[in-house]
Amino acid sequence: MPRKRPGSLRDAQRLRLRESPRRFDVPPPPPIRGLSSRAGLAVHRYEELSDDYDVFPTVTGVALRRYRDFLSPPGNRTRYPYGDDCGCRGCSLRDVRHARDVLDTVLRNLGPRDRAELARIVAVLDARYRARTLPDPLADPERRWWYRRLPGCPFTQSGTD
């Protein structure tokens, strides 16, 4: 059986590369602070392909930023998370507990290496969240731990500064 000449193989490869669609019109995903580019790409891939209503492109970065911002005021003053009345997926991230829900969803759906990298960041924030919020003795024990913290008043927006 005759073999193909190397020049013809290279030409065929060049043709395939030229015919493949290039996505120059789509900007690269914004980097997520604290994550490697590999993990950031895995998160972006999951966000793009997810069927979950609460997961959309760039939501992980927004949720992490919201979680950090909630815990960022200096000092050791107690923080009170509050619920948001708006049910749309963008506004609901104002509730830090919903932002933590989104991070949990993303964590459950990443590969082991990328999950570990994001989990390290979230674990540090979780420890600060536990230290800066108070447990709610009347909360439903069936709910996730971040919902079993004493909520603030949504009208005073004590969860934000």
ABEGO torsion letter per residue (X at the ends): XBBBBAAAAAAAAAAAAAABBBBAABBBBBBBBGBBAAAAAAAAAAAAABABAABBBGAAAAAAAAAAAAAABBEABBBBBBBBABABAAAAAABAAAAAAAAAAAAAABBAAAAAAAAAAAAAAAAAAAAABBBBAABBAABBAAAABBBBBAAAGAABX
